[in-house]
Amino acid sequence: MKTFCGRANPATGALDWVEESEEYDYHQEIARSCYADMLHDHDRNEKYYQGIRAAVSRVKARGEKVIVLDIGTGTGLLSMMAVTAGADYCYAVEVFKPMADAAFRIVKKNGFSDKIKIINKHSTEVTVGLDGDMQTRANVLVTELFDTELIGEGALPSYEHAHLNLVQAGCEAVPHRATVYAQLVESEQLWSWAQLQPMEVDGHKLLPPPAVSHCAGAHSVCDIQLSQVPPHRFTPLGPLCTMFSVDFSKPVSSAPQSHSSSFPAQSSGRAQVVLSWWDIDMDPSGSIVCSMAPSWTYPDPQSWRDHWMQSVYFLPVERRVAEGEELSLTVSHDDYSLWYSLQPDSEAPPCRPCCVCQAHLVWTRTRFGELNDRQRTQSYVRALRSVIKPDSVCVGVSDGSLLPIFAHMLGAKKVLNANSMRGVQILGIRPDQLSSTDLAGEQISVLIGEPYFSTSLLPWHSLYFWYCRTALVRLLTPNATILPCSATLCMVAVEFQDLWRIRAPCGTCEGFDVGPMDEMVQQSLDFRESHEAEPQPLWEYPCRALTQPRAVMTFDFLQCVPEQPIRCQGSLPFTRGRCHGVALWMEYQLNDDIKVSMGLTRPVSEEGACEWSLHRKQGVYFFRSPWESSGDGRASVSYSFTFEPSIGDIKMDFTECDIPESIYCGCS
């Protein structure tokens, strides 16, 4: 049996349906899961273990048998903790069959099969009774149903059902309670991800259309590693507010609710953004706490995790506030999501905001940030200014780009693009369908692109611009300007501070052997993922460069896409650290003097510190296991790249090798 999967095609710029084996979805789900990250989260595991021990002790102190219901058991780790703590029996529920199978093997390997029953169902389908999945209701409820937004994985409906059908009244719960916190701030960086800002081109102000500037935007959460947004990037306008708590030991409702917190403004400014996170108390007294607060709220380093991060919410409208002004911050939620608003106490909570301008449905948060980047805009305007003439006929090839507007404002005779913007002719066709009729018999003298395409997943997928340029060759003047004129694929070997954990095997977790899960994940990675790079926003994940950045492939947009593959190979010496993989990105040469980078935005420091673009994801190729530097400068990363014109993609391979002594010593 075969299955069809959507995959970006860099050669056509389209999302193609590709036939894959029936195992493809299975392996993708496992390979991209966060199970390894969770098991490497020692703080989370330790706090759960402490909470479970305490809950089991409280039930035993009442003279009762301890029956545990573990919803979302994953590897079975929390159930094994419960049995080790003295539980009499555990029902471990896991809806994802591959994970349930792995949990069965892990439980058996650790010798707990007689006390833990794996139930491969959604918890709402579990039955209780003599012929049911559970013989009796549980008196200890253990769950890990949370995401960055706390409730986004359906925690509330699952708890609601469990209290009605699966656990005893007055049961113990681990975690016992969750509390959501929020802080109102002003932040130019974060707000640039929400709304298109006015900009200036050659002394002319460019304002976003009213439909865009007045739109409330999408209510969906923006989850990021908030620890990587330094405090000087925002101004708190109010205190950290406790918005609401949920007691998981009592019946829980999934009905929509709103909660407000009132406070006087700490300073004057523009209320734009709400920073939010949560913590969980593993016991009723709140003495065992696992917090998701960003690192800058603590004096000491905190445990890193990627499965739970922090949330950024954008207010529907920006509002000026004065120091001392009484404010009321309201959080509303349904059964799966949260949204925030700022309003007078007398007003009723507003409905969930929704996008009416379509821009927030088409552009990602980081795309808004990219379009609002003044320095980046100036680079493109300077490059355009050097080539635009009064008789220029321009065609723009990028998704949702402002470059055609800039070309029009700089005085081009004619500008064509797929965008509906004033002064620019709209083309609702692909570049390969463009004809001289569309150009009114004229030829293209300037072809422009950022390039940016919404279907691009990896940095080099934007080479679709090259294919567009090739398709338009018959319509270009002999001396047409192509902007950018070339692209370069760059790489650097890196040591990650924490991101390596998402791919690292766990082996033993809190004393339990979880090897079967490691084997399952590795098999799925080997199916395809371990031979490919994956997109990551590296500004969120600190790393250290172990080599100098290197340009490994250049693509000449002044020429058409070649028919034959382009190959490149070489090696990069590294003299320090533990190499977890390679970071890859594209740089675009706009003209002889101006270059824009989609990766490193500054030279690597002597210590290897890297500063990455906030707007684009970079490619990361993880090595199967870390490579250690010998410290003598002879270790190197050997690389091989092949650009396949027929599919528009790049195949790559990396190996660890020693530099031959004759080369290392500088001998011929």
C-alpha positions in Angstrom: 0.0 0.0 0.0 1.2 3.5 -0.8 0.4 6.9 0.7 0.5 10.4 -0.8 2.4 13.2 1.1 2.7 16.9 0.4 6.3 18.0 -0.3 7.7 21.3 -1.5 9.2 21.2 -5.0 11.9 23.8 -5.3 11.9 23.3 -9.1 8.3 24.4 -9.5 7.6 26.3 -6.3 4.6 24.1 -5.8 3.5 21.7 -3.1 3.6 18.3 -4.9 1.8 15.1 -3.8 4.5 12.5 -3.7 3.8 8.8 -3.4 5.5 7.2 -0.4 5.5 3.8 1.2 2.8 3.2 3.9 5.5 3.4 6.6 6.4 7.0 5.7 3.9 8.8 8.0 4.7 6.4 10.8 8.4 7.1 10.6 7.9 10.9 10.2 5.7 11.0 13.3 8.3 9.2 15.4 11.4 10.9 14.0 9.9 14.4 14.6 8.5 13.6 18.1 9.7 15.2 21.3 10.1 12.1 23.3 13.9 12.3 23.5 13.7 15.9 24.5 11.3 15.1 27.3 13.4 12.2 28.6 16.5 14.4 28.7 14.5 17.0 30.7 15.9 16.0 34.1 14.1 18.8 36.0 10.7 17.6 34.6 11.4 13.9 35.4 12.8 14.6 38.9 9.8 16.8 39.8 7.3 14.2 38.5 9.1 11.5 40.5 8.9 13.5 43.6 5.3 14.3 43.1 4.4 10.7 42.4 6.2 9.4 45.5 4.3 12.0 47.6 0.9 11.1 46.1 1.5 7.4 46.5 2.5 8.0 50.2 -0.7 10.0 50.8 -2.9 7.3 49.5 -1.1 4.6 51.4 -1.4 6.7 54.6 -5.2 6.4 54.2 -4.9 2.6 54.1 -6.0 2.3 50.5 -4.6 0.3 47.6 -2.8 2.7 45.1 -4.4 2.4 41.7 -2.8 4.8 39.1 -4.2 6.1 35.8 -1.4 7.4 33.6 -2.8 9.3 30.7 -0.4 10.0 27.8 2.1 7.5 29.2 4.5 7.8 26.2 7.4 5.5 27.2 5.7 4.3 30.4 8.2 6.3 32.5 5.7 7.8 34.9 4.0 4.5 35.5 7.3 2.8 36.3 8.0 5.6 38.7 4.6 5.0 40.4 5.2 1.3 40.8 8.7 1.9 42.1 7.2 4.3 44.6 4.8 1.6 45.8 1.7 1.8 43.6 -0.2 -1.5 43.5 -1.3 -1.3 39.9 -1.0 1.2 37.0 -3.2 1.7 33.9 -1.0 3.4 31.3 -3.0 4.9 28.4 -1.3 5.9 25.1 -3.2 6.6 21.9 -0.2 6.6 19.5 0.3 2.9 18.6 4.0 2.9 17.9 4.6 4.6 21.2 2.3 2.2 23.0 4.2 -0.7 21.5 7.5 0.8 22.7 6.0 1.4 26.2 5.0 -2.3 26.3 8.6 -3.4 25.5 10.1 -0.8 27.9 7.8 -1.9 30.8 8.6 -5.6 30.1 12.4 -4.9 29.9 12.3 -3.2 33.3 10.3 -6.0 34.9 7.0 -4.2 35.5 4.7 -6.1 33.2 2.7 -7.6 36.2 1.9 -4.2 37.6 1.5 -2.0 34.5 -1.1 -2.5 31.8 -0.6 -0.6 28.5 -3.9 0.6 27.0 -3.6 1.7 23.3 -6.6 4.0 23.2 -7.5 7.6 23.6 -8.4 8.2 27.3 -11.9 9.1 26.4 -12.4 5.6 24.9 -11.2 3.8 28.0 -13.8 1.7 29.8 -14.1 0.7 33.5 -15.6 -2.5 34.8 -15.1 -6.3 35.0 -14.9 -6.5 31.2 -13.4 -3.1 30.8 -9.9 -1.8 30.2 -9.7 -0.9 33.9 -11.1 -3.1 36.6 -11.8 -0.2 38.9 -11.5 3.6 39.0 -8.0 5.0 39.9 -7.3 7.0 43.0 -4.1 8.6 41.6 -4.2 10.5 38.3 -0.9 11.0 36.6 -0.7 12.9 33.3 1.6 14.7 30.9 -0.9 16.2 28.5 0.6 19.7 28.2 2.1 21.8 25.5 3.6 25.3 25.5 0.1 26.8 25.8 -0.7 24.3 28.5 -4.1 23.3 27.1 -3.3 23.0 23.3 -3.1 19.2 23.4 -6.6 18.8 24.8 -5.7 18.6 28.5 -9.0 20.1 29.6 -11.4 17.7 27.8 -9.2 14.8 28.8 -9.2 15.8 32.5 -13.0 16.5 32.3 -13.7 13.0 31.0 -11.3 11.3 33.4 -12.9 12.8 36.5 -16.4 11.9 35.2 -15.5 8.3 34.2 -12.1 7.0 35.2 -11.0 8.3 38.6 -12.5 8.3 42.1 -13.8 11.5 43.7 -11.1 13.2 45.8 -8.3 11.4 43.9 -4.7 12.5 44.1 -3.3 14.2 40.9 0.2 14.6 39.6 0.6 17.3 38.7 -1.8 18.7 41.3 -2.2 22.2 39.9 -1.2 24.4 36.9 -1.0 28.2 37.0 -0.7 30.5 34.0 1.2 33.8 34.2 1.3 36.8 31.9 3.0 40.1 31.6 2.0 43.1 29.4 5.0 44.6 27.5 6.0 46.9 24.8 8.4 45.4 22.3 9.4 46.7 18.9 11.0 43.3 18.0 8.0 41.2 19.0 5.3 43.6 17.7 7.0 43.6 14.3 5.9 39.9 14.0 2.2 41.0 14.3 1.6 44.0 12.1 3.0 45.5 8.9 4.7 48.8 9.9 5.0 52.0 7.9 8.3 52.4 6.0 10.1 55.1 4.1 11.4 54.7 0.5 13.4 57.6 -1.0 11.6 60.1 1.2 8.2 58.7 0.5 6.2 57.1 3.3 4.7 53.7 2.5 1.7 52.9 4.6 0.2 49.4 4.9 -3.4 49.1 3.5 -6.0 49.9 6.2 -7.4 46.4 5.9 -4.0 45.1 7.1 -3.2 47.8 9.7 -6.7 47.6 11.3 -6.8 43.8 11.3 -6.8 42.1 14.7 -4.6 39.3 13.3 -4.5 35.6 14.0 -5.1 34.7 17.7 -2.9 31.6 17.5 0.0 31.5 20.0 3.6 32.3 19.0 5.7 29.8 20.9 9.4 30.6 21.2 12.4 30.1 23.4 11.7 33.4 25.3 15.0 33.0 27.1 16.7 34.1 23.9 14.8 37.4 23.8 16.9 39.5 26.2 15.1 41.8 28.6 16.4 45.0 26.9 14.2 44.0 23.9 11.0 44.8 25.7 9.6 47.1 28.3 7.3 45.7 31.0 4.2 47.8 31.4 2.8 45.9 34.3 3.8 43.2 36.8 3.9 39.5 36.2 0.2 38.6 36.7 -1.3 35.3 37.9 -4.0 34.8 35.4 -5.7 31.5 36.4 -5.0 28.1 38.0 -6.5 24.7 37.3 -6.8 22.1 40.1 -6.4 18.7 38.5 -7.4 16.8 41.6 -11.0 18.1 41.2 -13.5 18.0 38.3 -12.3 20.1 35.4 -14.4 22.0 32.9 -13.5 22.5 29.2 -16.1 25.2 28.8 -14.9 28.6 27.5 -13.8 30.9 30.4 -12.2 34.3 30.9 -10.0 35.5 33.8 -8.8 39.1 34.4 -6.1 40.7 36.4 -6.1 44.5 37.2 -3.1 46.6 37.9 -1.7 50.1 37.5 0.6 50.6 34.5 4.3 50.5 35.7 5.4 52.9 33.0 4.0 54.8 30.0 4.3 53.1 26.6 2.5 51.1 23.9 0.7 48.0 25.1 1.3 45.5 22.3 2.4 42.1 23.5 1.7 39.6 26.3 4.4 37.3 27.4 3.1 34.1 29.1 4.2 30.9 30.6 3.0 28.4 33.3 4.2 26.2 36.1 2.9 23.0 37.6 2.7 22.1 41.3 3.4 18.4 41.7 1.8 18.4 45.2 -1.0 20.2 47.0 1.3 22.3 49.1 3.1 23.7 46.1 6.6 22.6 47.4 7.4 20.7 44.2 7.3 23.1 41.3 8.2 22.7 37.7 8.4 26.1 36.0 8.4 27.2 32.4 9.6 30.7 33.2 12.3 32.0 30.9 15.9 31.9 32.2 16.2 35.7 32.7 13.6 35.4 35.6 16.0 33.3 37.6 19.5 34.1 39.0 20.7 30.5 38.4 20.7 28.5 35.2 17.5 26.6 34.6 16.7 23.3 32.9 16.5 23.6 29.1 13.5 22.1 27.3 12.0 22.4 23.8 8.8 20.4 24.3 7.5 23.2 26.6 8.6 26.7 25.8 7.0 30.1 26.4 4.2 31.9 24.6 3.9 35.3 23.0 0.4 36.7 22.3 -0.3 39.9 20.3 -3.1 42.2 21.4 -5.7 42.8 18.7 -4.8 46.6 18.7 -1.9 48.5 20.0 -2.9 50.9 22.8 -1.0 53.7 24.5 -1.1 53.6 28.3 0.1 56.1 30.9 2.1 55.3 34.0 -0.3 54.7 36.9 -3.3 54.1 34.6 -5.5 51.3 35.8 -5.4 48.4 33.4 -7.3 45.1 33.1 -5.6 42.2 31.3 -8.0 39.4 30.3 -7.2 35.9 29.2 -9.9 33.9 27.5 -9.8 30.2 26.5 -11.8 27.5 24.9 -10.9 23.9 25.2 -7.7 24.1 23.2 -6.4 27.7 23.0 -5.9 31.0 24.8 -6.1 34.7 23.7 -5.5 38.0 25.5 -7.1 41.4 25.5 -6.7 44.7 27.4 -9.8 46.5 28.4 -11.6 48.6 31.0 -13.0 46.6 33.9 -16.5 47.5 32.8 -16.2 45.8 29.4 -17.1 42.2 28.7 -14.3 40.0 27.4 -14.1 40.3 23.6 -14.6 37.5 21.2 -11.6 35.6 19.9 -9.8 37.8 17.3 -9.6 36.6 13.8 -7.8 37.7 10.7 -10.0 39.6 8.1 -7.2 40.9 5.9 -5.8 37.5 4.8 -2.2 38.7 5.4 -2.0 37.0 8.8 -3.2 33.8 7.2 -0.5 33.9 4.4 2.5 35.4 6.2 4.2 33.8 9.1 5.1 35.7 12.2 8.8 35.8 11.1 7.7 36.9 7.6 6.1 40.0 9.1 9.3 40.6 11.0 11.3 40.3 7.8 9.2 42.8 6.0 9.5 45.2 8.9 13.3 44.9 9.1 14.4 48.5 8.2 18.0 47.6 7.7 17.1 44.8 5.3 14.7 47.1 3.5 17.4 49.7 3.0 19.7 47.1 1.5 17.1 46.1 -1.1 16.2 49.7 -1.8 19.8 50.7 -2.3 20.3 47.8 -4.7 17.1 48.6 -6.6 18.1 52.3 -6.8 21.3 51.4 -8.6 19.4 49.6 -11.4 16.0 51.1 -11.8 15.7 53.6 -14.7 12.7 55.6 -16.0 12.3 53.1 -18.9 12.7 49.9 -16.7 10.2 47.1 -17.1 10.3 45.1 -13.9 8.9 41.7 -13.0 8.9 40.6 -9.3 9.2 36.9 -8.4 8.6 36.3 -4.7 5.6 35.6 -2.5 4.0 38.6 -0.8 7.0 40.8 -1.5 7.2 44.6 -1.3 10.1 44.9 -3.8 7.8 45.6 -6.8 6.3 48.5 -4.7 9.8 49.8 -4.1 10.6 49.6 -7.8 7.4 51.5 -8.6 8.3 54.2 -6.0 11.8 54.5 -7.5 10.4 55.4 -10.9 10.3 52.2 -12.9 8.2 52.5 -16.1 6.2 49.3 -15.6 6.2 46.8 -12.7 4.4 43.5 -12.7 4.0 41.1 -9.8 1.6 38.6 -8.3 0.7 41.1 -5.5 -2.4 43.3 -5.4 -0.7 46.6 -4.7 -1.1 50.1 -5.9 1.0 51.0 -9.0 1.8 47.3 -9.7 0.1 45.2 -12.3 -1.3 42.0 -10.9 -0.3 38.7 -12.6 -2.3 35.6 -11.5 -0.1 33.2 -13.5 3.1 31.3 -12.9 6.3 32.8 -14.5 6.5 30.0 -17.1 3.0 31.1 -18.3 4.0 34.8 -18.8 3.9 35.9 -22.4 4.9 39.0 -24.3 1.2 39.8 -24.5 1.2 40.3 -20.7 4.1 42.7 -21.2 2.3 44.6 -23.9 5.1 43.6 -26.3 7.9 44.8 -24.1 10.7 42.8 -22.6 11.8 42.5 -19.0 14.8 44.7 -18.2 14.9 44.1 -14.4 13.9 40.8 -12.7 13.7 41.1 -9.0 13.2 38.7 -6.0 14.1 38.5 -2.4 13.7 35.6 -2.9 11.0 34.3 -0.6 8.4 31.6 -1.3 5.9 30.3 1.2 6.4 26.7 0.1 10.1 26.8 1.0 11.1 24.7 4.0 14.8 24.6 3.7 17.1 27.6 2.8 17.9 26.3 -0.7 14.3 25.8 -1.6 14.2 29.5 -2.5 16.3 28.6 -5.6 12.9 28.4 -7.2 13.8 32.0 -8.2 16.5 30.6 -10.5 13.9 28.3 -12.2 11.6 31.3 -12.7 14.5 33.3 -14.2 15.2 30.4 -16.5 11.5 30.1 -17.5 11.5 33.9 -18.4 14.7 33.9 -20.5 12.8 34.5 -23.7 11.3 37.6 -22.3 14.4 39.2 -20.9 16.4 41.9 -22.7 19.9 40.9 -23.6 21.4 43.0 -20.8 18.6 42.4 -18.3 19.5 43.0 -14.6 18.8 40.0 -12.4 18.5 40.9 -8.7 19.8 39.0 -6.8 22.5 38.1 -9.3 23.7 35.0 -7.4 23.2 32.8 -4.3 25.7 31.1 -2.1 25.2 28.0 0.1 27.2 28.4 3.3 28.0 26.0 6.1 29.7 26.0 9.5 30.2 23.0 11.9 28.7 23.7 15.3 28.4 22.6 18.9 24.9 23.2 20.2 24.4 24.3 23.8 21.1 22.3 24.1 19.5 21.5 20.7 21.5 18.3 20.4 19.1 16.8 23.0 16.3 16.5 20.4 18.3 13.8 18.5 20.4 12.2 21.3 19.5 8.7 22.6 18.6 8.6 26.2 19.6 5.1 27.3 18.7 5.3 31.0 16.2 7.8 32.4 15.9 8.2 36.1 17.2 4.7 36.6 14.9 3.1 34.0 16.1 1.5 30.7 14.3 3.2 27.8 16.5 1.7 25.1 13.6 0.3 23.1 12.5 3.9 22.5 16.0 5.0 21.4 16.0 2.1 18.9 12.5 3.0 17.6 13.4 6.6 17.1 16.8 5.8 15.4 15.1 3.3 13.0 12.6 6.1 12.0 15.5 8.6 11.6 17.4 6.1 9.4 14.3 5.7 7.2 15.0 9.2 5.8 15.5 12.0 8.4 19.1 11.2 9.4 20.2 11.7 5.7 18.6 15.1 5.4 18.9 18.6 7.0 16.0 19.9 8.9 14.8 23.6 9.3 15.6 25.3 12.7 15.4 28.9 13.8 18.9 29.0 15.2 18.6 32.4 16.9 16.5 30.4 19.5 19.1 27.7 20.0 22.6 29.0 21.0 25.5 27.2 19.4 29.3 27.7 19.0 31.0 27.6 15.7 33.8 25.0 15.6 35.0 26.0 12.1 35.1 29.1 10.1 32.0 29.6 7.9 32.6 28.5 4.3 30.8 29.2 1.1 30.5 25.7 -0.5 28.3 26.3 -3.5 27.4 29.4 -5.7 24.5 29.6 -8.0 24.8 32.1 -10.9 21.4 33.6 -11.6 22.8 35.4 -14.6 22.8 32.0 -16.3 20.0 29.5 -16.7 19.6 26.5 -14.5 22.1 23.9 -15.8 20.9 20.5 -17.0 23.7 18.6 -15.2 24.2 18.3 -11.4 26.5 20.7 -9.6 28.9 19.0 -7.2 31.2 20.3 -4.5 33.3 18.6 -1.9 36.0 19.6 0.6 36.8 19.6 4.3 36.8 22.0 7.2 39.2 21.6 10.1 37.9 22.1 13.6 40.2 22.5 16.6 37.8 22.6 19.6 34.6 21.3 21.1 32.1 18.6 20.4 30.6 18.8 16.9 26.9 18.0 16.8 26.3 18.8 13.2 26.4 21.4 10.5 24.4 24.6 10.1 23.5 25.7 6.5 22.1 28.9 5.1 21.9 31.0 1.9 23.4 34.4 1.1 22.1 36.4 -1.8 24.3 38.8 -3.8 22.0 41.7 -4.8 24.8 43.5 -6.7 28.5 43.9 -6.6 28.4 45.7 -3.3 25.3 44.5 -1.4 24.8 41.0 0.1 22.0 39.8 2.4 22.4 36.7 4.6 19.6 34.4 5.7 22.0 32.9 8.3 24.8 34.5 10.1 24.3 38.2 10.4 27.8 39.0 11.9 31.2 37.4 11.6 31.8 34.5 14.0 33.7 35.7 17.1 37.1 34.3 18.2 35.2 32.2 20.8 32.8 30.9 18.1 29.8 32.9 19.1 27.1 33.0 16.4 24.4 35.6 15.7 21.6 34.3 13.4 18.9 36.0 11.4 15.6 36.3 13.2 13.6 36.0 10.0 14.5 32.7 8.3 15.1 29.2 9.5 18.5 27.7 8.8 19.2 24.1 7.8 20.7 21.8 10.4 22.3 18.4 9.6 22.7 16.5 12.8 25.4 13.8 13.0 24.3 10.5 14.3 26.6 10.9 17.3 28.9 13.9 18.3 32.4 14.2 16.9 35.0 15.0 19.4 37.9 17.3 18.6 41.3 15.8 19.4 42.5 19.3 20.2 45.5 19.2 17.8 43.8 20.7 14.9 43.8 17.6 12.8 40.1 16.7 13.0 38.0 17.9 10.2 34.5 17.8 8.7 34.6 16.3 5.2 31.6 17.3 3.1 30.0 16.5 -0.3 27.1 18.4 -1.9 25.2 17.7 -5.0 22.6 20.1 -6.5 20.1 18.1 -8.6 18.6 20.5 -11.2 15.8 18.0 -12.0 14.3 18.3 -8.5 15.8 21.5 -7.3 17.1 20.0 -4.1 20.6 19.4 -2.6 21.9 16.1 -1.4 24.6 16.2 1.2 26.9 13.9 3.1 29.4 14.5 5.9 32.1 12.4 7.4 34.7 12.9 10.2 38.3 12.6 9.1 41.8 13.5 10.2 43.8 15.9 8.1 46.9 14.0 6.8 50.0 14.9 8.6 51.7 16.2 5.5 48.9 18.7 5.0 48.6 19.5 8.7 52.3 20.2 8.8 52.1 22.3 5.7 54.3 19.9 3.7 53.9 19.3 0.0 
